[in-house]
Amino acid sequence: MPGVTLIGDAAHLMPPSGEGANLAMFDGAELGKAIAANPGDLEAALAAHESAMFARSAAEAADAHEILEACLGDRAPFSLIDFFTGG
Ligand SMILES: Cc1cc2nc3c(=O)[nH]c(=O)nc-3n(C[C@H](O)[C@H](O)[C@H](O)COP(=O)(O)OP(=O)(O)OC[C@H]3O[C@@H](n4cnc5c(N)ncnc54)[C@H](O)[C@@H]3O)c2cc1C
């Protein structure tokens, strides 16, 4: 179906890391900017938006998995202490 895209958790669900709502709002703002930058060409707008969003959210998802490992992994809670102290 033309002219359909996803943002927020629907596009990039990840473990809780304090980023999901921020990413969802950022996605919305970036989608608006992409549409404004491509007047009359919604497909180009969505393609530009998705290419940036998927790269951005993949990096955030990798960070979220690191935080999850620090919280619940084999080295917890020492890994979480290291995370906060930079150890
Ligand atoms: C315990 C917990 C703590 C979190 N803490 C943080 C935090 O500190 N900071 C942070 O940035 N993020 C946090 N998050 C993540 C954040 O809540 C989500 O990433 C964010 O809400 C995603 O927003 P969204 O609009 O994409 O999806 P959602 O907030 O899930 O909104 C989707 C909406 O669509 C509705 N819906 C679903 N199906 C249909 C349908 N068929 N028809 C109509 N409506 C439908 C749902 O009812 C819902 O209202 C946390 C999440 C959890 C679970």
The ligand as a Gaussian input file, in Angstrom:
#p B3LYP/6-31G(d) Opt

LIG

0 1
 C        7.648000      -0.015000      32.050000
 C        8.079000       0.889000      30.920000
 C        8.865000       2.004000      31.200000
 C        9.269000       2.861000      30.188000
 N       10.042000       3.950000      30.498000
 C       10.422000       4.789000      29.520000
 C       11.207000       5.958000      29.838000
 O       11.567000       6.221000      30.993000
 N       11.563000       6.781000      28.824000
 C       11.204000       6.532000      27.536000
 O       11.549000       7.309000      26.644000
 N       10.446000       5.434000      27.207000
 C       10.049000       4.573000      28.168000
 N        9.299000       3.465000      27.851000
 C        8.983000       3.174000      26.437000
 C        7.800000       4.025000      25.972000
 O        6.687000       3.865000      26.831000
 C        7.421000       3.559000      24.540000
 O        8.589000       3.446000      23.757000
 C        6.482000       4.578000      23.907000
 O        5.274000       4.638000      24.645000
 C        6.184000       4.176000      22.461000
 O        5.235000       5.060000      21.964000
 P        4.366000       4.651000      20.731000
 O        3.465000       5.826000      20.477000
 O        5.234000       4.168000      19.628000
 O        3.521000       3.377000      21.192000
 P        2.449000       3.257000      22.365000
 O        2.714000       4.235000      23.477000
 O        2.395000       1.791000      22.691000
 O        1.087000       3.722000      21.688000
 C        0.403000       2.880000      20.786000
 C       -1.072000       3.180000      20.957000
 O       -1.804000       2.521000      19.916000
 C       -2.951000       1.956000      20.490000
 N       -3.377000       0.860000      19.612000
 C       -2.831000      -0.375000      19.474000
 N       -3.515000      -1.096000      18.566000
 C       -4.480000      -0.291000      18.086000
 C       -5.498000      -0.455000      17.119000
 N       -5.646000      -1.591000      16.426000
 N       -6.323000       0.589000      16.871000
 C       -6.172000       1.756000      17.537000
 N       -5.224000       1.973000      18.472000
 C       -4.395000       0.959000      18.743000
 C       -2.528000       1.494000      21.880000
 O       -3.635000       1.369000      22.732000
 C       -1.632000       2.673000      22.292000
 O       -2.360000       3.715000      22.916000
 C        8.878000       2.592000      28.847000
 C        8.059000       1.468000      28.568000
 C        7.673000       0.632000      29.583000
 C        6.771000      -0.547000      29.259000

